[in-house]
Amino acid sequence: MFFVFVVAILFLTPKFIESGGTTQNLKEIFIGRCWHYQVLAKENKIDELKTIVNCTKLWNEFYASFAFKNPCDVTKNSYKPFFEMLENPKKIRNAMFWSGSSTLVHQFTFINDQHIVLEETMTGYLMNELTWCGSPTTPDGLNYTKCNAKNNVCNAMYPAWFIASKKFAERAAGISHVLLNGSRPDNNPAYLKGSFFRSVEVPYLKIDKLIALVATNIGTNKREYCGSPSLRELEKDAAALNINFECVDQPLLVLRIYCLKIPQAPECDPKNIPVGNDRYSSSSEFEDIRLWKISCFTLVAVVASVLLFLGLSFVRKQYFQKHFTLNYSISSSKPIVNDV
């Protein structure tokens, strides 16, 4: 069976929108997303992501974090009441971290929904791709002209994303993945200093294993790969946290999504695509599917055996019933003798 897998090139710096100031109708969007997540979104059906909260009260706490304030005065502590309302102690055993691209990771989790990214938690769902900052002088306390979204200094959004990323990392458990961009512009390394993944999330990881997937844009030179200096630094950081580490270069699922976009690329010629697992070249990724297949085959074998047994029993019953009836008829019949 052919599977189309879309890859998440993970770049853990949240997607700050730089198109002016606070997003228009921010309140309506926020409250609408809040109710949508709780009532309709598939994410809220997942036990470890399930959240129940009063959306109007949640908006009030979020709004109070930055409204009527100079962005330079907004700190992590400003968002504390907001995050307390969204506190969720449940662990996430299939967390997906990313650093390098914000589009492919969501394509990946849309198709391969066993992985969970930050934007699928309620916090990330609410804030993703929104812009906000306050102003002490406007009637509603919001700045619709310009928000500082280019760096982390005097950026009202940065403390919120910092806390969200930290909490997401703290909830990760078991085996987690990170999709790194091996083709970052300006020759930047895949494991980039200053990225949210490296500076915020890695230090708070308490997982058993981290699998790094290094993706490289097709048609470009591979600048980073497993064994490159920054990947060795990631392995070292993981070891310092007693986390087992594995690295996979250009997983097939990454290549396939690239080839959907540029099918004429030489790398997409079937002759050039390596033969391997449909998802990753790492066998650990297939453990769940392997167990699922074994369970299915076992179930089919059991059902087939039961049906065969019932069928044979029925045939045997019919045979003996017919044979017994015939014998009984023969043995019970007597010749007719006329009395003289």
C-alpha positions as CSV (number, residue, x, y, z in Angstrom):
1,M,0.0,0.0,0.0
2,F,1.3,3.4,-0.9
3,F,1.3,6.0,1.9
4,V,1.8,9.7,1.4
5,F,3.7,11.1,4.3
6,V,4.2,14.8,4.9
7,V,7.1,15.9,6.9
8,A,7.6,18.2,9.7
9,I,10.8,20.2,9.4
10,L,10.9,21.4,12.9
11,F,11.8,24.9,13.8
12,L,10.7,25.7,17.2
13,T,10.6,29.4,17.0
14,P,6.9,30.1,16.9
15,K,5.5,31.7,13.8
16,F,5.3,35.4,14.6
17,I,3.4,37.3,12.0
18,E,5.1,40.5,11.0
19,S,2.2,42.2,9.2
20,G,1.7,45.2,11.4
21,G,0.3,45.3,14.9
22,T,-2.3,43.3,16.8
23,T,-4.4,40.9,14.7
24,Q,-7.8,42.5,13.9
25,N,-10.7,41.0,15.8
26,L,-8.2,39.2,18.1
27,K,-10.8,38.7,20.9
28,E,-13.4,37.1,18.5
29,I,-10.8,34.9,16.9
30,F,-9.4,33.8,20.3
31,I,-12.8,33.0,21.8
32,G,-13.9,31.3,18.6
33,R,-10.8,29.1,18.5
34,C,-11.3,28.3,22.2
35,W,-14.8,26.9,21.7
36,H,-13.9,25.3,18.4
37,Y,-11.1,23.4,20.1
38,Q,-13.3,22.1,22.9
39,V,-16.4,21.3,20.8
40,L,-15.2,20.3,17.3
41,A,-11.4,19.9,17.0
42,K,-10.1,16.3,16.8
43,E,-7.2,17.3,19.1
44,N,-9.6,17.7,22.1
45,K,-10.7,14.1,21.6
46,I,-7.2,13.0,22.5
47,D,-7.0,12.2,26.2
48,E,-3.7,13.9,27.0
49,L,-4.9,17.1,25.1
50,K,-8.4,17.3,26.4
51,T,-9.2,20.7,27.9
52,I,-12.3,22.1,29.4
53,V,-12.3,25.8,30.2
54,N,-14.6,28.9,30.1
55,C,-13.5,30.7,27.0
56,T,-14.6,34.2,28.0
57,K,-12.7,33.9,31.3
58,L,-9.7,32.6,29.5
59,W,-9.7,35.5,27.1
60,N,-9.9,37.9,30.0
61,E,-6.8,36.5,31.6
62,F,-4.9,36.4,28.2
63,Y,-6.0,40.0,27.5
64,A,-4.9,41.2,30.9
65,S,-1.5,39.8,30.4
66,F,-0.5,42.5,27.8
67,A,-3.3,45.0,27.3
68,F,-2.6,48.7,28.2
69,K,1.1,47.7,28.8
70,N,4.2,48.7,27.0
71,P,5.6,45.4,25.4
72,C,8.8,45.9,27.3
73,D,6.8,45.5,30.6
74,V,5.3,42.2,29.6
75,T,7.1,39.3,31.3
76,K,6.5,35.5,31.8
77,N,4.9,36.3,35.1
78,S,2.3,38.5,33.3
79,Y,0.9,35.3,31.6
80,K,0.9,33.2,34.8
81,P,-2.9,33.4,35.4
82,F,-3.6,32.5,31.8
83,F,-1.4,29.4,31.8
84,E,-2.8,28.3,35.2
85,M,-6.2,28.0,33.6
86,L,-4.8,25.7,30.9
87,E,-2.7,23.5,33.3
88,N,-2.7,19.9,32.1
89,P,-0.5,17.4,34.0
90,K,-1.0,14.5,31.5
91,K,2.1,13.3,29.7
92,I,2.5,13.3,25.9
93,R,4.2,10.2,24.7
94,N,4.5,11.1,21.1
95,A,5.6,14.7,21.1
96,M,7.0,16.1,17.9
97,F,9.4,19.0,18.2
98,W,10.5,21.1,15.2
99,S,13.0,23.6,14.1
100,G,13.3,25.1,10.7
101,S,9.9,25.2,9.0
102,S,6.4,25.8,10.3
103,T,4.5,24.5,7.3
104,L,5.7,21.0,6.8
105,V,5.3,20.0,10.4
106,H,1.6,20.6,10.3
107,Q,1.2,18.8,7.0
108,F,3.0,15.9,8.6
109,T,0.8,15.7,11.7
110,F,-2.3,16.2,9.6
111,I,-1.5,13.0,7.7
112,N,0.4,11.1,10.4
113,D,-1.7,12.1,13.4
114,Q,0.1,9.8,15.9
115,H,2.5,12.7,16.6
116,I,1.6,15.8,18.5
117,V,3.1,19.2,18.0
118,L,2.8,22.2,20.3
119,E,0.2,23.9,18.0
120,E,-2.1,20.9,18.6
121,T,-2.3,21.7,22.4
122,M,-4.9,24.2,23.3
123,T,-2.3,26.9,24.1
124,G,-0.6,26.6,20.7
125,Y,-3.9,26.2,18.9
126,L,-5.1,29.5,20.4
127,M,-2.0,31.6,19.8
128,N,-0.7,30.1,16.5
129,E,-0.1,32.8,13.8
130,L,-1.7,35.5,15.8
131,T,0.0,38.8,16.6
132,W,-0.6,40.8,19.8
133,C,0.8,43.7,21.8
134,G,-0.5,46.4,24.1
135,S,-0.5,50.1,24.2
136,P,-1.0,52.4,27.2
137,T,-2.6,55.0,25.1
138,T,-5.3,53.3,22.9
139,P,-8.9,53.0,24.0
140,D,-8.9,49.2,24.1
141,G,-5.2,48.9,25.3
142,L,-4.0,47.2,22.0
143,N,-1.5,48.4,19.5
144,Y,-2.8,47.8,15.9
145,T,0.0,49.6,14.2
146,K,3.2,47.7,15.0
147,C,4.2,44.9,17.3
148,N,7.8,43.9,17.7
149,A,7.9,40.4,16.2
150,K,11.5,40.3,14.9
151,N,13.3,39.5,18.1
152,N,12.8,38.6,21.7
153,V,13.4,42.1,23.2
154,C,10.3,44.0,24.1
155,N,8.2,41.4,22.4
156,A,4.9,40.8,24.2
157,M,4.4,37.4,22.5
158,Y,7.8,35.9,23.4
159,P,7.1,35.2,27.1
160,A,3.8,33.4,26.1
161,W,5.5,31.2,23.6
162,F,8.4,30.6,26.0
163,I,6.1,29.3,28.7
164,A,4.1,27.2,26.1
165,S,7.2,25.6,24.7
166,K,8.6,24.9,28.2
167,K,5.4,23.3,29.4
168,F,5.2,21.2,26.2
169,A,8.7,19.9,26.7
170,E,8.0,19.1,30.4
171,R,5.0,17.0,29.4
172,A,6.9,15.0,26.8
173,A,7.5,11.4,27.8
174,G,8.7,8.1,26.3
175,I,10.0,8.6,22.7
176,S,9.9,12.0,21.1
177,H,11.0,13.2,17.7
178,V,12.4,16.4,16.4
179,L,12.5,17.3,12.7
180,L,15.4,19.6,11.9
181,N,16.1,21.6,8.8
182,G,19.4,20.5,7.2
183,S,19.1,23.3,4.6
184,R,18.7,26.4,6.7
185,P,19.4,29.7,4.9
186,D,22.6,31.6,5.5
187,N,24.4,28.3,6.3
188,N,22.8,28.2,9.8
189,P,23.1,24.8,11.5
190,A,20.1,22.5,12.0
191,Y,20.4,22.6,15.8
192,L,20.4,26.3,15.9
193,K,21.5,28.3,19.0
194,G,18.8,30.6,20.1
195,S,16.0,28.5,18.6
196,F,13.1,27.6,20.9
197,F,14.0,23.9,20.5
198,R,17.6,24.3,21.7
199,S,17.3,27.1,24.2
200,V,13.8,26.4,25.7
201,E,12.7,22.9,25.1
202,V,15.7,20.6,25.2
203,P,16.8,21.7,28.8
204,Y,13.4,20.6,30.1
205,L,13.1,17.3,28.4
206,K,12.7,14.2,30.6
207,I,12.1,11.5,28.0
208,D,13.6,8.1,27.3
209,K,14.7,8.7,23.7
210,L,14.9,11.5,21.1
211,I,14.9,10.7,17.4
212,A,16.2,13.5,15.2
213,L,15.0,13.6,11.6
214,V,17.2,15.7,9.5
215,A,15.4,17.0,6.4
216,T,17.2,18.5,3.4
217,N,15.4,20.4,0.6
218,I,15.7,18.7,-2.7
219,G,17.8,20.5,-5.3
220,T,20.1,22.0,-2.7
221,N,23.3,20.9,-1.2
222,K,23.0,19.0,2.1
223,R,24.6,21.3,4.6
224,E,23.7,19.5,7.8
225,Y,23.2,15.7,8.3
226,C,23.6,13.1,11.0
227,G,27.2,13.5,12.2
228,S,27.4,17.2,11.5
229,P,28.8,19.4,14.2
230,S,25.4,20.7,15.4
231,L,23.9,17.2,15.4
232,R,26.8,16.0,17.5
233,E,26.0,18.9,19.9
234,L,22.4,17.8,20.1
235,E,23.5,14.2,20.9
236,K,25.8,15.6,23.6
237,D,23.0,17.7,25.1
238,A,20.7,14.6,25.1
239,A,23.3,12.4,26.7
240,A,23.8,15.0,29.5
241,L,20.1,14.6,30.2
242,N,20.3,10.8,30.1
243,I,18.3,10.7,26.9
244,N,19.1,8.0,24.3
245,F,19.6,9.6,20.9
246,E,19.1,8.4,17.3
247,C,19.5,10.3,14.1
248,V,17.9,9.7,10.7
249,D,19.0,11.5,7.5
250,Q,16.3,12.5,5.0
251,P,13.5,10.1,6.0
252,L,11.5,8.7,3.1
253,L,8.4,10.5,4.3
254,V,10.3,13.8,4.0
255,L,11.5,13.0,0.5
256,R,8.0,12.0,-0.6
257,I,6.4,15.3,0.5
258,Y,9.1,17.2,-1.3
259,C,8.5,15.1,-4.4
260,L,4.8,15.9,-4.3
261,K,5.8,19.6,-4.7
262,I,8.7,19.0,-7.2
263,P,8.0,15.7,-8.9
264,Q,10.5,16.4,-11.7
265,A,13.5,16.6,-9.3
266,P,16.2,14.0,-9.9
267,E,15.8,12.9,-6.3
268,C,12.2,11.9,-7.0
269,D,13.1,9.5,-9.8
270,P,12.0,6.0,-8.5
271,K,15.5,4.7,-9.4
272,N,17.0,7.2,-7.0
273,I,14.7,6.6,-4.1
274,P,16.2,4.2,-1.6
275,V,14.3,1.0,-0.7
276,G,13.3,1.1,2.9
277,N,10.5,1.6,5.4
278,D,7.6,3.7,4.3
279,R,8.0,6.1,7.1
280,Y,11.5,6.2,8.5
281,S,14.6,4.2,8.0
282,S,14.5,3.8,11.8
283,S,13.0,0.5,12.7
284,S,11.8,1.8,16.1
285,E,9.2,3.9,14.2
286,F,7.5,0.7,13.0
287,E,7.0,-1.0,16.3
288,D,3.4,0.0,16.8
289,I,2.5,-0.9,13.2
290,R,4.3,-4.2,13.5
291,L,2.3,-5.1,16.6
292,W,-0.9,-3.9,15.0
293,K,-0.3,-6.2,12.0
294,I,0.6,-9.2,14.2
295,S,-2.7,-8.6,16.1
296,C,-4.7,-8.4,12.9
297,F,-3.1,-11.5,11.5
298,T,-3.7,-13.4,14.7
299,L,-7.3,-12.3,14.9
300,V,-7.9,-13.4,11.2
301,A,-6.3,-16.7,11.9
302,V,-8.4,-17.3,15.0
303,V,-11.6,-16.3,13.2
304,A,-10.7,-18.6,10.2
305,S,-10.0,-21.5,12.5
306,V,-13.3,-21.0,14.3
307,L,-15.2,-20.9,11.0
308,L,-13.4,-23.9,9.8
309,F,-14.2,-25.8,12.9
310,L,-17.8,-24.8,12.8
311,G,-18.0,-25.8,9.1
312,L,-16.4,-29.2,9.7
313,S,-18.7,-29.8,12.7
314,F,-21.8,-28.9,10.6
315,V,-20.7,-31.3,7.8
316,R,-19.9,-34.0,10.3
317,K,-23.3,-33.5,11.9
318,Q,-25.1,-33.6,8.6
319,Y,-23.3,-36.8,7.6
320,F,-24.0,-38.7,10.8
321,Q,-27.6,-37.5,10.9
322,K,-28.2,-38.7,7.3
323,H,-26.3,-42.0,7.9
324,F,-28.2,-42.7,11.2
325,T,-31.5,-42.0,9.5
326,L,-30.7,-44.4,6.6
327,N,-29.7,-47.2,9.0
328,Y,-32.7,-46.7,11.2
329,S,-35.0,-46.9,8.2
330,I,-33.4,-50.1,7.0
331,S,-33.3,-51.8,10.4
332,S,-36.8,-50.8,11.3
333,S,-38.5,-52.0,8.1
334,K,-40.1,-55.6,8.2
335,P,-41.2,-57.8,5.4
336,I,-45.0,-58.0,5.0
337,V,-46.3,-61.6,5.4
338,N,-49.8,-62.5,4.6
339,D,-51.6,-64.6,7.1
340,V,-53.0,-67.8,5.7
